Amino acid sequence: MRQDILRSFIATWVIVLSACSAIPDKPSPQVASASPITSPCPKGVPADTRCYSGQDGAGAFYWIAIPAEWNRVLVMHAHGGPELGAPSMARATEDLQRWAVTLKAGFAWAGSTYRRGGYGVTMAAEDTERLRALFVQTFGAPRRTLLHGQSYGAGVAAKAAELYATVDGRKGPYDGLLLTSGVLGGGTQAYDYRLDLRVVYQFVCNNHPLPSEPAYPLWQGLPRESKLTSAELLRRIDACTGVRMSAEDRTAQQRANLATLLDTVRIPERSLVGNMNWATFLFRDVVQERLDGGNPFGNIGVKYSGSRDDAALNAGVLRYPADLAAVSKLAADSNPTGRVNIPTLGLHAIDDPTAFVELESVYRDVRERAGTADLLVQTFSRESEHSYLSDAEYPTLFAALLDWIDNGRKPTTEGIAARCKDIEARFGGGCHFDPTYVPQPLTVRVPPRQRP
């Protein structure tokens, strides 16, 4: 019990300390923005939709779309990623097309690219709120406003719901929160397994970096000046694992290498390259651009298992202690507090290859500690995708969330599954909800470690 109390005190102290050292960024939801421009809707958007585009005063591109039969409810969308390049209208267009089912269901939709590329959860939350204010300024206040975050954007939306829970002493602008395929729990937990992947990969493959290249700590992702490209990284991964080959064309050593990586880090084969890219280029952005070179990722105390020789792996793998200052700064920017005062629904594919479904248990724990778990209902689907799930499932969740807000009817997982079946014919794509599924703790998937 004393240890639990001590850990709780330390966690609270770190949050307080880190609040003073969040990742710095150009402020602000209040930056003036030009009025949206009427624009032809992108391909795939329902007919008779009115579309508007623009670039706000902080540099973020955006789309706003209002269906012909608008139900007077606005969905603010926080997209995944993060993108590491400069923001572009092409990204905003892709988001609008991907979530066109929202318009088909009668909701208005607005989505921002965020003001810059790279990591920055609080920044992206501010940019999303700035676009919401621009919508209201241009089109008037909707009857309800729902906040939808996807993948990394789920962390953004969760942060926005906390930042704007109240404004000037009044209830904030968001009425409900939908978190789908969420990278939840904050950067200090959600990316641990990617450091594990880097160190296990280097133990097995020893080509990232190559023996002929200068060594660097793998938590950096890459040195700031590195010219490594994603194409060259893919070539190295392929040389070690044969991941782009058919299984029968791989050498015995490649098959063994690949098995060690997948079984130890517990990721599917199809997500190996993507995760290596994130553990390389995103880590460089986080460390070099956002944390002044400090290390937020550690693996001291991790016991790796699943290889042919776990003793040799654990003895030989590189070990790094995380730095308290860097962890605190990353936590201040990205970790949820759970202080959310609006109904919240979640959806996660049970076999999500990119954001482990067990992250939902982390978020539930956060909400329970904050005393807001009564405002959280999490649903799970028998799917194995990350970026987008079945068409019918999103309108189902929006409708259930709106019913909860308007009528006080808190949904159940069984009721949501039944509701989806009722509307499946209209939206297509199938309904794959599993009302009985409960995610395990993240530690069954990602081994625990010492934290500063």
DALIN-V804012 format. One record per residue. N is the residue number from 1. RES is the residue in one letter. SS is DSSP state (@ for helix, = for strand, . for the rest). BURIAL is 1 if it has 16 or more other C-alpha atoms within 10 Angstrom, else 0. Layout:
BEGIN
N_RES_SS_BURIAL / N_RES_SS_BURIAL
END
This chain:
BEGIN
1_M_._0 / 2_R_@_0 / 3_Q_@_0 / 4_D_@_0 / 5_I_@_0 / 6_L_@_0 / 7_R_@_0 / 8_S_@_0 / 9_F_@_0 / 10_I_@_0 / 11_A_@_0 / 12_T_@_0 / 13_W_@_0 / 14_V_@_1 / 15_I_@_1 / 16_V_@_0 / 17_L_@_0 / 18_S_@_1 / 19_A_._1 / 20_C_._0 / 21_S_._1 / 22_A_._1 / 23_I_._1 / 24_P_._0 / 25_D_._0 / 26_K_._0 / 27_P_._0 / 28_S_._0 / 29_P_._1 / 30_Q_._0 / 31_V_._0 / 32_A_._0 / 33_S_._1 / 34_A_._0 / 35_S_._0 / 36_P_._1 / 37_I_=_0 / 38_T_=_0 / 39_S_._0 / 40_P_._0 / 41_C_._1 / 42_P_._0 / 43_K_._0 / 44_G_._0 / 45_V_._1 / 46_P_._1 / 47_A_._0 / 48_D_._0 / 49_T_._1 / 50_R_=_1 / 51_C_=_1 / 52_Y_=_1 / 53_S_=_1 / 54_G_=_1 / 55_Q_=_1 / 56_D_._1 / 57_G_._1 / 58_A_._1 / 59_G_._1 / 60_A_._1 / 61_F_=_1 / 62_Y_=_1 / 63_W_=_1 / 64_I_=_1 / 65_A_=_1 / 66_I_=_1 / 67_P_._1 / 68_A_._1 / 69_E_._0 / 70_W_._1 / 71_N_._1 / 72_R_._1 / 73_V_=_1 / 74_L_=_1 / 75_V_=_1 / 76_M_=_1 / 77_H_=_1 / 78_A_=_1 / 79_H_._1 / 80_G_._1 / 81_G_._1 / 82_P_._1 / 83_E_._1 / 84_L_._0 / 85_G_._0 / 86_A_._0 / 87_P_._1 / 88_S_._1 / 89_M_@_1 / 90_A_@_0 / 91_R_@_1 / 92_A_@_1 / 93_T_@_1 / 94_E_@_0 / 95_D_@_1 / 96_L_@_1 / 97_Q_@_1 / 98_R_@_0 / 99_W_._1 / 100_A_@_1 / 101_V_@_1 / 102_T_@_1 / 103_L_@_1 / 104_K_@_1 / 105_A_._1 / 106_G_._1 / 107_F_._1 / 108_A_=_1 / 109_W_=_1 / 110_A_=_1 / 111_G_=_1 / 112_S_=_1 / 113_T_._1 / 114_Y_._1 / 115_R_._1 / 116_R_._1 / 117_G_._1 / 118_G_._1 / 119_Y_._1 / 120_G_._1 / 121_V_@_1 / 122_T_@_1 / 123_M_@_1 / 124_A_@_1 / 125_A_@_1 / 126_E_@_1 / 127_D_@_1 / 128_T_@_1 / 129_E_@_1 / 130_R_@_1 / 131_L_@_1 / 132_R_@_1 / 133_A_@_1 / 134_L_@_1 / 135_F_@_1 / 136_V_@_0 / 137_Q_@_0 / 138_T_@_0 / 139_F_@_0 / 140_G_._0 / 141_A_._1 / 142_P_._0 / 143_R_._0 / 144_R_=_1 / 145_T_=_1 / 146_L_=_1 / 147_L_=_1 / 148_H_=_1 / 149_G_=_1 / 150_Q_=_1 / 151_S_._1 / 152_Y_@_1 / 153_G_@_1 / 154_A_@_1 / 155_G_@_1 / 156_V_@_1 / 157_A_@_1 / 158_A_@_1 / 159_K_@_1 / 160_A_@_1 / 161_A_@_1 / 162_E_@_1 / 163_L_@_1 / 164_Y_._1 / 165_A_._1 / 166_T_=_0 / 167_V_=_0 / 168_D_._0 / 169_G_._0 / 170_R_=_0 / 171_K_=_0 / 172_G_._1 / 173_P_._1 / 174_Y_._1 / 175_D_._1 / 176_G_=_1 / 177_L_=_1 / 178_L_=_1 / 179_L_=_1 / 180_T_=_1 / 181_S_._1 / 182_G_._1 / 183_V_._1 / 184_L_._1 / 185_G_._1 / 186_G_._1 / 187_G_@_1 / 188_T_@_1 / 189_Q_@_1 / 190_A_@_1 / 191_Y_._1 / 192_D_@_1 / 193_Y_@_1 / 194_R_@_1 / 195_L_@_1 / 196_D_@_1 / 197_L_@_1 / 198_R_@_1 / 199_V_@_1 / 200_V_@_1 / 201_Y_@_1 / 202_Q_@_1 / 203_F_@_1 / 204_V_@_1 / 205_C_@_1 / 206_N_._0 / 207_N_=_1 / 208_H_._1 / 209_P_._1 / 210_L_=_0 / 211_P_._0 / 212_S_._0 / 213_E_._0 / 214_P_._0 / 215_A_._0 / 216_Y_._0 / 217_P_._0 / 218_L_@_1 / 219_W_@_1 / 220_Q_@_1 / 221_G_._1 / 222_L_._1 / 223_P_._1 / 224_R_._0 / 225_E_._0 / 226_S_._0 / 227_K_._0 / 228_L_._0 / 229_T_._0 / 230_S_@_0 / 231_A_@_0 / 232_E_@_0 / 233_L_@_1 / 234_L_@_1 / 235_R_@_0 / 236_R_@_1 / 237_I_@_1 / 238_D_@_1 / 239_A_@_0 / 240_C_@_1 / 241_T_@_1 / 242_G_._1 / 243_V_._1 / 244_R_._1 / 245_M_._0 / 246_S_._0 / 247_A_@_0 / 248_E_@_0 / 249_D_@_0 / 250_R_._1 / 251_T_._0 / 252_A_@_0 / 253_Q_@_0 / 254_Q_@_1 / 255_R_@_1 / 256_A_@_1 / 257_N_@_1 / 258_L_@_1 / 259_A_@_1 / 260_T_@_1 / 261_L_@_1 / 262_L_@_1 / 263_D_@_1 / 264_T_@_1 / 265_V_@_1 / 266_R_._1 / 267_I_._1 / 268_P_._0 / 269_E_@_0 / 270_R_@_0 / 271_S_@_0 / 272_L_@_1 / 273_V_@_1 / 274_G_@_0 / 275_N_@_1 / 276_M_@_1 / 277_N_@_1 / 278_W_@_1 / 279_A_@_1 / 280_T_@_1 / 281_F_@_1 / 282_L_@_1 / 283_F_@_1 / 284_R_@_1 / 285_D_@_1 / 286_V_@_1 / 287_V_@_1 / 288_Q_@_1 / 289_E_@_0 / 290_R_@_1 / 291_L_._1 / 292_D_._0 / 293_G_._1 / 294_G_._1 / 295_N_._1 / 296_P_._1 / 297_F_._1 / 298_G_._1 / 299_N_._1 / 300_I_._0 / 301_G_._0 / 302_V_._0 / 303_K_._0 / 304_Y_._1 / 305_S_._1 / 306_G_._0 / 307_S_._1 / 308_R_._0 / 309_D_._0 / 310_D_@_0 / 311_A_@_0 / 312_A_@_0 / 313_L_@_1 / 314_N_@_1 / 315_A_@_0 / 316_G_@_0 / 317_V_._1 / 318_L_._1 / 319_R_._1 / 320_Y_._1 / 321_P_._1 / 322_A_._1 / 323_D_._0 / 324_L_@_1 / 325_A_@_1 / 326_A_@_1 / 327_V_@_1 / 328_S_@_1 / 329_K_@_1 / 330_L_@_1 / 331_A_@_1 / 332_A_@_1 / 333_D_@_1 / 334_S_@_1 / 335_N_._1 / 336_P_._1 / 337_T_._1 / 338_G_._1 / 339_R_._1 / 340_V_._1 / 341_N_._1 / 342_I_._1 / 343_P_=_1 / 344_T_=_1 / 345_L_=_1 / 346_G_=_1 / 347_L_=_1 / 348_H_=_1 / 349_A_=_1 / 350_I_._1 / 351_D_._1 / 352_D_._1 / 353_P_._1 / 354_T_._1 / 355_A_._1 / 356_F_._1 / 357_V_._1 / 358_E_._1 / 359_L_@_1 / 360_E_@_1 / 361_S_@_1 / 362_V_@_1 / 363_Y_@_1 / 364_R_@_1 / 365_D_@_1 / 366_V_@_1 / 367_R_@_1 / 368_E_@_1 / 369_R_@_0 / 370_A_@_0 / 371_G_._0 / 372_T_._1 / 373_A_@_1 / 374_D_@_0 / 375_L_@_1 / 376_L_=_1 / 377_V_=_1 / 378_Q_=_1 / 379_T_=_1 / 380_F_=_1 / 381_S_=_1 / 382_R_._1 / 383_E_._1 / 384_S_._0 / 385_E_._1 / 386_H_._1 / 387_S_._1 / 388_Y_._0 / 389_L_._1 / 390_S_._1 / 391_D_@_1 / 392_A_@_1 / 393_E_@_1 / 394_Y_@_1 / 395_P_@_1 / 396_T_@_1 / 397_L_@_1 / 398_F_@_1 / 399_A_@_0 / 400_A_@_1 / 401_L_@_1 / 402_L_@_1 / 403_D_@_0 / 404_W_@_1 / 405_I_@_1 / 406_D_@_0 / 407_N_@_0 / 408_G_._0 / 409_R_._0 / 410_K_._1 / 411_P_._1 / 412_T_._0 / 413_T_@_1 / 414_E_@_0 / 415_G_@_0 / 416_I_@_1 / 417_A_@_1 / 418_A_@_1 / 419_R_@_1 / 420_C_@_1 / 421_K_@_1 / 422_D_@_0 / 423_I_@_1 / 424_E_@_1 / 425_A_@_0 / 426_R_@_0 / 427_F_@_1 / 428_G_._0 / 429_G_._0 / 430_G_._1 / 431_C_._1 / 432_H_._1 / 433_F_=_1 / 434_D_._1 / 435_P_._1 / 436_T_._0 / 437_Y_._0 / 438_V_._0 / 439_P_._1 / 440_Q_._0 / 441_P_._0 / 442_L_@_1 / 443_T_@_0 / 444_V_@_0 / 445_R_._1 / 446_V_._1 / 447_P_._1 / 448_P_._1 / 449_R_._0 / 450_Q_._0 / 451_R_._1 / 452_P_._0
END
